[in-house]
Structures are given as structure tokens and as C-alpha cells.
Amino acid sequence: MPDAPPALELRGLTKRYDDGTLALDNLDLSVPSGRFFGLLGPNGAGKTTLISAVSNLIRVTAGEVLVFGEPADTLSARRVVGLAEQDVNLDRFLTVEETLVYHGGYFGMSRADARARAAEMIDVFDLRAKARVRTPMLSGGMRRRLLLARALMHRPRLVILDEPTAGVDVELRHELWRYIRRLHSEGTTILLTTHYLEEAEELCEEIALIGGGQLVARDTAAGLRERYGAESLIEVYIKTVGAGRLASAANGSGPAAQRVV
């Protein structure tokens, strides 16, 4: 709908940590509802801090975060966000099924609904043979599947995928791509961070490049290539956030040298 609020809106978002590190610097970003949006940048660019702010994992220094028009720290906003984190943070004492049911309960699902939804997610992500297995016994690929299944348990409208295919083999990566595409086709807004630039180019309708806690560029992959006279997204990356980071590291000064989270 034309008048629908953006799925995600950041206004003047700033985060300075207690040690003085400036991770986000007056950043503005709007992601329309239903968009498949990529967020790219080097380690230390501010991506994790941004995701943490949207997911209420940190307190921001200044600015505003809105999720479908609601402040991100409200219950209504938190209920519609699903996060699959880069780090594997599964409870080692729970089985696959228990992990999903427990997560559903955290978001207010009844036990019956949580069990039914968990069974659905277990089948979707081909985890049936591991349903009663505790998470430490899972392979790396199975853990990645479970992280994504957990993020989707409560049927979120905005799904944040932080390096969802990091460390998985090519076959599983493409399998996850197929499911993520299907999820998006059903109207879910997706915010993806990845270091695999071909993944962003393959999946994302629009891409933002972030560096030093600030938005550097934003467009479609084709638009970015045209704007920077580049033949590939990798070349765009090097000309923008990559080049700035290397220059700052070389002389030990400048914004990128000071803003490192």
C-alpha cells in the first residue's frame, strides 16, 4: 500500500559506546515494506550495531528506530521482528524441537500453536531426523538451519539475516537461498547482511553500503555498478567502503580509523 509505513526507519541513529567508540554516526535509513534489502560493509562498519539497535539488544545514544511505524522498543514492534544472528547462540541443553517451542512461547504463542509451528519449521528446514537431538550434536549446517527456523517461528514481518550462510557449503547456501526467496515472495521484508557480494547481488532488490557508521551509497546492484563505473559489485565495494577503510588504516587517522564497530 502506498501509504503503509516503511518496514524499518532509522532517523539520526547514533551509538557511542562507553569506551568512546562511535559505531553509528547520525545514520538515516528507510527500508520499504516487502523489500529484500542488503546491507554491506567491512567488519567494523557498524552493521552489527545497527542490527542490535533494531532488535533492542543495545541502547542507542541518539536517534529513533521505527518498525512498521512503531518504536522498536515497543512490544508490538518486537513481535514482528525475527533475527537470525551470525553467531550460533543456541541453548546447548535443548533439543531442536524444544528450541523452537521455547522460542514460540517467548513470543506469546500457545503451547499447541508453538508445537504445530515447530513441526512445520522442522519439516521446512529438513530437521526431522534431528528433532530430538540436542543442539551441540548438530553439524554446522544444521545449526544454521535451526537459527533460521527459530527466527521464523513467530511469523515475523521483518526478518533480519546476519550472515545467514557464513561457513556453510555451496549446496546448503543455495538451499537456504531458495527458502529465503520463497519467504520474500510471500511478502516478508528481509534485511540481509553478508560478506558474500555475489549473494547480495543474487538476492537483494536494493543494496546499501555502510562504512564508518554512515551510509555511503544505496541503489540496486545495477545502479551501483553504473554510478561507480564498475563491472562488478566487488569493484563498487572496493571503490567505496573498501577504499576508505584501507586509506584510513594506512595513515591511522580519519573517521574510519575511529569508528570501528
Secondary structure, DSSP 8 states (H G I E B T S, - for coil): -TTS--SEEEEEEEEE-TTS-EEEEEEEEEE-TT-EEEEE--TTSSHHHHHHHHTTSS--SEEEEEETTEETTSHHHHTTEEEE-SS----TTSBHHHHHHHHHHHTT--HHHHHHHHHHHHHHTT-GGGTTSBGGGS-HHHHHHHHHHHHHTT--SEEEEESTTTT--HHHHHHHHHHHHHHHHTT-EEEEE-S-HHHHHHH-SEEEEEETTEEEEEE-HHHHHHHTT-SSHHHHHIIIIIHHHHHHHHHT-SHHHH---
